[in-house]
Amino acid sequence: MKLTLFDLDHTLLSGDSDVLWCDFLMAKGVLDKKHFAPRNADME
């Protein structure tokens, strides 16, 4: 079985999936916002 991955950032997704996923995890309290928010901003 072959696996094909596509980068959908700024195409089907309106943003960067890494940034959006971290935003979601911070909103749910899974990631510490104080620690990850600055790092997440650097990825944008």
Secondary structure, 3 states (H helix, E strand, C coil): CCCCCCCCECCCECCCHHHHHHHHHHHCCCCCHHHHHHHHHHHC
